[in-house]
Amino acid sequence: MKSYLMIAACLLLSLPALQAQKYGHLNFGNLVSSLDATQAADAELEAYQKQLVAKGEEMAKAWQQKAQAFAAKVQSGDLAPKAQQEQQQQLEKERGDILAYEQEVSEKVQAKRQELLGPIIEKAEKAIQDVAKENGYVMIFDTSVFNAILFAAESDDVMDKVKAKM
């Protein structure tokens, strides 16, 4: 019986401490996208991507012209079978090079995105940690993740505080 009373007393004494915990929330995606640094990074990334895509379009246009010239020569019968086979193999190789370049562009753009946005995201995460520590938050939830919060009672939106910290 004494042990039950001790457990009940401990629970009653710890109840106010549990109620005093603060929880916050913010939309991390909105935070990052609203920053001037993100907008500058997006503009730089877009210019970089356009530059790479323009080169790929030039390669594709040159290949298309070669393919049309090849088709015209084949239809007119101007090519010997051996020359026709060699040119066809060359066109297939160039087409493969174009496809490889498209894949390379995708990888380069992804790497550039990480290079540009990585430091911004790290800075935002640091600001969130600082706000949480300074204001006594136990947890801050990211509301940009679908179904991450099923229920939130008396949660503070800390977006303004984090922005001010940055």
BAFI-3210 file (N, C-alpha, C; in Angstrom, 3 decimals, decimal comma, padded with zeros to 6 digits):
// residues 166
n [1|2|3|4|5|6|7|8|9|10|11|12|13|14|15|16|17|18|19|20|21|22|23|24|25|26|27|28|29|30|31|32|33|34|35|36|37|38|39|40|41|42|43|44|45|46|47|48|49|50|51|52|53|54|55|56|57|58|59|60|61|62|63|64|65|66|67|68|69|70|71|72|73|74|75|76|77|78|79|80|81|82|83|84|85|86|87|88|89|90|91|92|93|94|95|96|97|98|99|100|101|102|103|104|105|106|107|108|109|110|111|112|113|114|115|116|117|118|119|120|121|122|123|124|125|126|127|128|129|130|131|132|133|134|135|136|137|138|139|140|141|142|143|144|145|146|147|148|149|150|151|152|153|154|155|156|157|158|159|160|161|162|163|164|165|166]
n.u [000,817|001,951|003,797|002,140|001,051|003,353|004,046|001,791|002,057|004,451|003,672|001,696|003,254|004,922|003,230|002,646|005,081|005,043|002,932|003,949|005,578|006,613|005,489|006,142|005,518|006,246|006,298|008,621|009,365|008,100|009,473|012,164|011,791|010,937|013,091|015,504|017,983|017,411|015,832|017,703|019,469|017,819|017,460|020,079|020,469|018,558|019,577|021,967|020,974|019,608|021,750|023,085|021,066|020,730|023,081|022,665|020,406|021,525|023,236|021,322|019,952|021,958|022,387|019,912|019,880|021,976|020,858|018,654|019,932|021,285|019,100|018,034|020,104|020,079|017,545|017,839|019,670|022,388|024,321|026,627|026,120|027,941|028,958|026,570|025,897|028,026|027,613|025,116|025,722|027,376|025,547|023,868|025,656|026,159|023,586|023,345|025,315|024,072|021,873|023,272|024,390|022,097|021,405|023,646|023,308|021,059|022,139|024,159|022,654|021,232|023,355|024,307|022,084|022,084|024,514|023,993|021,644|022,145|023,784|021,924|019,783|021,046|021,576|018,979|018,087|019,807|018,957|016,375|016,950|018,237|016,147|014,382|015,830|016,266|013,659|012,523|011,267|010,111|009,678|009,615|007,506|007,464|005,348|005,198|005,426|003,410|000,796|002,352|001,694|-000,866|-002,437|-002,376|-002,092|-002,418|-000,082|002,700|003,340|006,404|007,595|008,106|009,916|012,076|012,743|013,555|015,813|017,529]
n.v [-001,188|001,205|001,594|002,083|004,540|006,097|005,968|007,188|009,736|010,574|010,636|012,656|014,821|015,060|015,724|018,586|019,335|017,969|019,216|021,716|021,672|022,949|023,094|023,560|024,647|024,763|025,467|024,022|023,924|026,224|028,130|027,884|028,404|031,032|032,613|035,094|034,230|031,702|032,288|033,607|031,501|029,749|031,224|031,271|028,528|027,983|029,443|028,060|025,527|026,148|026,816|024,337|022,800|024,144|023,497|020,757|020,826|021,920|019,821|017,846|019,023|019,168|016,432|015,663|016,971|015,614|013,059|013,463|014,151|011,762|010,004|011,054|010,514|007,737|007,175|008,199|006,489|006,935|005,951|003,410|000,047|-000,624|001,917|003,047|001,474|002,134|004,898|004,807|003,468|005,410|007,499|006,277|006,019|008,734|009,444|007,954|009,268|011,727|011,012|010,135|012,550|013,971|012,588|013,213|015,975|016,064|014,963|016,845|019,168|018,402|018,088|020,724|021,991|020,900|021,925|024,681|024,978|023,512|024,843|026,832|025,391|024,162|026,442|027,271|025,078|025,297|027,764|027,067|025,234|026,956|028,771|026,998|026,208|028,690|029,513|027,498|025,245|021,953|020,313|020,983|020,895|019,915|021,130|020,853|018,328|015,831|014,485|014,405|015,433|014,499|015,411|018,424|020,314|023,522|024,693|026,615|028,762|029,128|030,443|033,236|033,870|032,198|033,192|035,770|035,128|034,378]
n.w [000,000|000,771|-001,249|-003,442|-002,737|-002,778|-005,504|-006,632|-005,490|-006,670|-009,353|-009,272|-008,513|-010,704|-012,739|-013,171|-014,340|-016,733|-018,014|-018,465|-020,645|-023,780|-027,091|-030,515|-033,907|-037,402|-040,892|-042,621|-045,303|-046,355|-044,868|-045,797|-048,543|-048,471|-047,952|-048,879|-049,745|-050,741|-052,929|-054,519|-054,916|-056,325|-058,689|-059,659|-060,012|-061,960|-064,141|-064,533|-065,196|-067,588|-069,222|-069,442|-070,630|-073,028|-074,381|-074,690|-076,341|-078,632|-079,353|-079,904|-082,021|-083,981|-084,302|-085,310|-087,771|-089,049|-089,083|-090,755|-093,129|-093,590|-093,923|-096,264|-098,078|-098,003|-099,069|-101,612|-102,595|-102,631|-100,973|-100,287|-099,111|-097,018|-096,202|-095,457|-093,238|-091,521|-091,120|-089,911|-087,539|-086,423|-086,048|-084,153|-082,049|-081,473|-080,704|-078,369|-076,908|-076,562|-074,968|-072,723|-071,986|-071,267|-068,928|-067,437|-067,200|-065,542|-063,194|-062,652|-062,201|-059,942|-058,136|-058,073|-057,010|-054,431|-053,572|-053,553|-051,965|-049,672|-047,602|-046,887|-045,873|-043,716|-042,176|-041,574|-040,074|-037,886|-036,860|-036,059|-034,033|-032,242|-031,603|-030,398|-028,122|-026,820|-026,251|-024,796|-025,994|-026,245|-028,402|-031,893|-034,508|-037,940|-040,182|-042,891|-043,777|-044,945|-043,103|-040,802|-038,379|-036,491|-034,474|-032,736|-029,951|-028,628|-029,843|-030,779|-033,518|-034,822|-036,903|-037,410|-035,357|-036,027|-038,546|-037,788|-036,403|-038,355]
ca.u [000,000|002,846|004,409|001,135|000,970|004,577|003,929|000,755|002,625|005,428|002,928|001,064|004,287|005,514|002,197|002,849|006,253|004,637|002,059|004,690|006,370|006,140|005,640|005,982|005,437|006,469|006,376|010,037|009,419|007,775|010,571|013,314|011,449|010,696|014,348|016,121|019,092|016,834|015,409|018,927|019,975|016,934|017,766|021,378|020,262|017,813|020,506|022,892|020,239|019,356|023,017|023,321|020,025|020,999|024,114|022,006|019,543|022,420|023,661|020,173|019,661|023,003|022,127|018,718|020,283|022,753|019,936|017,853|020,823|021,517|017,873|017,917|021,095|019,621|016,407|018,290|020,544|023,740|025,252|026,893|025,663|028,956|028,963|025,288|026,004|028,958|026,957|024,040|026,363|027,839|024,357|023,430|026,624|025,885|022,314|023,703|026,037|023,075|021,130|024,185|024,517|020,867|021,542|024,690|022,690|020,215|023,022|024,835|021,668|020,960|024,537|024,332|020,991|022,578|025,591|023,421|020,631|022,656|024,102|020,707|019,031|021,789|021,375|017,599|018,031|020,504|018,074|015,280|017,503|018,477|014,839|013,837|016,567|016,051|012,268|012,104|010,424|010,513|009,681|009,038|007,072|007,489|004,011|005,247|005,404|002,026|000,412|003,358|001,016|-002,276|-003,097|-001,481|-002,842|-001,693|001,244|003,056|004,004|007,675|008,157|008,630|011,094|013,179|013,149|014,282|017,095|018,369]
ca.v [000,000|002,359|001,793|002,708|005,947|006,752|006,082|008,201|011,035|010,913|011,005|013,950|015,854|015,220|016,187|019,974|019,417|017,496|020,210|022,935|021,509|023,754|022,517|024,553|024,104|025,653|024,811|024,155|024,226|027,644|028,907|027,875|029,052|032,462|033,315|035,739|033,386|030,615|032,849|033,839|030,177|029,242|031,948|030,770|027,154|028,034|029,881|026,945|024,485|026,618|026,721|022,928|022,345|024,741|022,676|019,512|021,115|022,057|018,468|017,160|019,648|018,712|015,023|015,588|017,365|014,498|011,957|013,795|014,034|010,334|009,421|011,507|009,771|006,349|007,140|008,448|005,387|007,458|005,323|001,971|-000,614|-000,528|003,306|003,245|000,824|002,923|006,162|004,473|003,212|006,698|008,203|005,613|006,386|010,133|009,450|007,460|010,355|012,737|010,465|010,164|013,953|014,318|012,030|014,016|017,262|015,835|014,779|018,113|020,089|017,936|018,409|022,178|022,314|020,563|022,882|026,000|024,969|022,848|025,798|027,546|024,449|024,038|027,675|027,236|024,078|025,874|028,793|026,371|024,706|028,093|029,258|025,992|026,279|029,993|029,683|026,367|024,294|020,556|019,856|021,831|019,990|020,413|020,937|020,688|016,902|015,377|013,570|014,331|015,765|014,124|016,232|019,363|021,195|024,678|024,716|027,952|028,872|029,806|030,910|034,593|033,836|031,589|034,161|036,844|034,576|034,219]
ca.w [000,000|000,828|-002,566|-004,292|-002,361|-003,266|-006,967|-006,875|-005,137|-007,714|-010,556|-009,052|-008,485|-012,031|-013,651|-013,608|-015,217|-018,051|-018,625|-018,761|-021,853|-024,903|-028,417|-031,568|-035,261|-038,529|-042,190|-042,989|-046,742|-046,526|-044,296|-046,710|-049,817|-048,283|-047,704|-050,040|-050,201|-051,525|-054,216|-055,290|-055,295|-057,375|-059,921|-060,129|-060,459|-063,211|-065,182|-064,746|-065,909|-068,955|-069,936|-069,750|-071,540|-074,338|-075,011|-075,080|-077,494|-079,788|-079,714|-080,486|-083,318|-084,907|-084,584|-086,153|-089,124|-089,603|-089,332|-091,931|-094,296|-093,774|-094,476|-097,653|-098,868|-098,091|-099,990|-102,992|-102,994|-102,798|-100,034|-100,397|-097,876|-095,953|-095,736|-094,783|-091,934|-090,704|-090,733|-088,981|-086,252|-085,905|-085,561|-082,933|-081,005|-081,111|-079,962|-077,039|-076,232|-076,185|-073,827|-071,574|-071,584|-070,547|-067,590|-066,783|-066,867|-064,376|-062,040|-062,370|-061,640|-058,579|-057,325|-057,919|-056,079|-053,097|-053,262|-053,284|-050,910|-048,470|-046,531|-046,474|-045,037|-042,457|-041,416|-041,078|-039,006|-036,728|-036,303|-035,373|-032,783|-031,349|-031,129|-029,476|-026,858|-026,184|-025,846|-023,991|-026,699|-026,151|-029,787|-032,933|-035,568|-039,317|-040,743|-044,341|-044,064|-044,954|-042,031|-039,753|-037,127|-036,530|-033,476|-032,076|-029,063|-028,123|-030,434|-031,250|-034,814|-034,540|-038,167|-037,275|-034,504|-036,771|-039,578|-037,124|-035,984|-039,540]
c.u [000,862|003,460|003,425|000,998|002,188|004,514|002,918|001,298|003,623|004,733|002,282|002,079|004,891|004,507|002,382|004,053|005,902|003,770|002,816|005,521|005,744|006,451|005,417|005,863|005,792|006,504|007,780|010,182|009,130|008,887|011,717|012,982|011,237|011,980|014,909|017,238|018,581|016,415|016,611|019,499|019,128|017,224|019,091|021,249|019,539|018,716|021,477|022,216|019,972|020,606|023,290|022,314|020,261|022,060|023,518|021,103|020,363|022,877|022,525|019,842|020,685|022,776|020,944|019,057|021,073|021,834|019,086|018,694|021,090|020,303|017,696|018,880|020,666|018,487|016,842|019,213|021,983|024,774|025,400|026,463|026,665|028,975|027,676|025,345|026,914|028,311|025,826|024,607|026,846|026,667|023,847|024,364|026,368|024,580|022,553|024,434|025,071|022,280|021,990|024,347|023,271|020,915|022,556|024,139|021,845|021,063|023,714|023,887|021,360|022,128|024,615|023,248|021,452|023,654|025,024|022,477|021,119|022,980|022,877|019,898|019,721|021,581|019,965|017,467|018,690|019,621|016,916|015,767|017,723|017,172|014,253|014,520|016,274|014,643|011,704|011,173|010,987|010,632|009,111|008,738|007,131|006,137|004,024|005,225|003,971|001,816|001,467|002,736|-000,453|-003,082|-002,054|-002,327|-001,929|-000,238|001,506|003,709|005,252|008,334|008,795|009,896|012,299|013,669|013,974|015,681|018,068|018,813]
c.v [001,254|002,652|002,434|004,190|006,720|006,972|007,170|009,593|011,487|011,355|012,377|015,085|016,096|015,744|017,648|020,120|018,967|018,541|021,458|022,829|022,302|023,037|023,621|023,878|025,186|024,825|025,046|024,509|025,691|028,537|029,012|028,620|030,557|033,272|033,905|034,879|032,238|031,121|033,130|032,509|029,574|029,919|031,461|029,351|027,121|028,456|028,760|025,843|024,887|026,503|025,270|022,407|022,909|023,933|021,360|019,700|021,294|020,687|017,721|017,712|019,190|017,256|014,879|015,954|016,240|013,331|012,216|013,680|012,564|009,675|009,814|010,738|008,317|006,241|007,343|007,345|005,813|006,759|003,838|001,321|-000,501|000,883|003,612|002,654|001,627|004,211|005,912|004,189|004,507|007,505|007,587|005,946|007,813|010,248|008,970|008,520|011,438|012,264|010,462|011,596|014,404|013,807|012,836|015,372|017,117|015,702|016,086|019,112|019,695|018,279|019,913|022,630|022,052|021,553|024,245|026,004|024,334|023,815|026,562|026,657|024,270|025,262|027,707|026,235|024,603|026,925|028,158|025,837|025,832|028,624|028,279|026,080|027,578|030,151|028,477|025,389|022,886|019,982|020,943|020,906|020,688|020,114|020,793|019,222|016,414|014,322|013,426|014,626|015,410|014,948|017,148|020,320|022,295|024,687|026,111|027,868|029,719|030,347|032,288|034,629|033,252|032,533|035,291|036,375|034,484|035,569]
c.w [000,000|-000,541|-003,539|-003,984|-002,860|-004,777|-007,309|-006,569|-006,188|-008,993|-010,412|-009,046|-009,867|-013,048|-014,080|-014,543|-016,621|-018,757|-019,039|-020,037|-022,996|-026,207|-029,434|-032,918|-036,259|-039,793|-042,716|-044,468|-047,018|-045,988|-045,289|-048,002|-049,671|-048,102|-048,993|-050,619|-051,067|-052,894|-055,108|-055,773|-056,415|-058,710|-060,516|-060,678|-061,801|-064,369|-065,538|-065,564|-067,358|-069,816|-070,363|-070,778|-072,942|-075,085|-075,495|-076,282|-078,760|-080,280|-080,421|-081,866|-084,358|-085,282|-085,536|-087,603|-089,799|-089,957|-090,564|-093,210|-094,608|-094,427|-095,939|-098,553|-099,044|-099,099|-101,438|-103,497|-103,194|-101,911|-100,328|-099,086|-096,723|-095,361|-094,969|-093,369|-091,000|-090,209|-089,731|-087,594|-085,607|-085,344|-084,253|-081,769|-080,530|-080,317|-078,534|-076,227|-075,750|-074,969|-072,559|-071,069|-070,815|-069,114|-066,785|-066,359|-065,607|-063,106|-061,650|-061,726|-060,191|-057,652|-057,062|-056,933|-054,645|-052,655|-052,854|-052,072|-049,608|-047,344|-046,018|-045,529|-043,689|-041,569|-040,808|-039,933|-037,737|-036,060|-035,544|-034,035|-031,777|-030,764|-030,122|-028,118|-026,110|-025,629|-025,095|-024,684|-026,537|-027,561|-030,678|-034,103|-036,917|-039,944|-042,257|-044,745|-043,910|-043,878|-040,943|-038,396|-037,294|-035,542|-032,858|-031,247|-028,556|-028,561|-030,976|-032,622|-034,601|-035,802|-038,023|-036,423|-035,237|-037,853|-038,960|-036,729|-037,166|-040,024]
res [m|k|s|y|l|m|i|a|a|c|l|l|l|s|l|p|a|l|q|a|q|k|y|g|h|l|n|f|g|n|l|v|s|s|l|d|a|t|q|a|a|d|a|e|l|e|a|y|q|k|q|l|v|a|k|g|e|e|m|a|k|a|w|q|q|k|a|q|a|f|a|a|k|v|q|s|g|d|l|a|p|k|a|q|q|e|q|q|q|q|l|e|k|e|r|g|d|i|l|a|y|e|q|e|v|s|e|k|v|q|a|k|r|q|e|l|l|g|p|i|i|e|k|a|e|k|a|i|q|d|v|a|k|e|n|g|y|v|m|i|f|d|t|s|v|f|n|a|i|l|f|a|a|e|s|d|d|v|m|d|k|v|k|a|k|m]
***
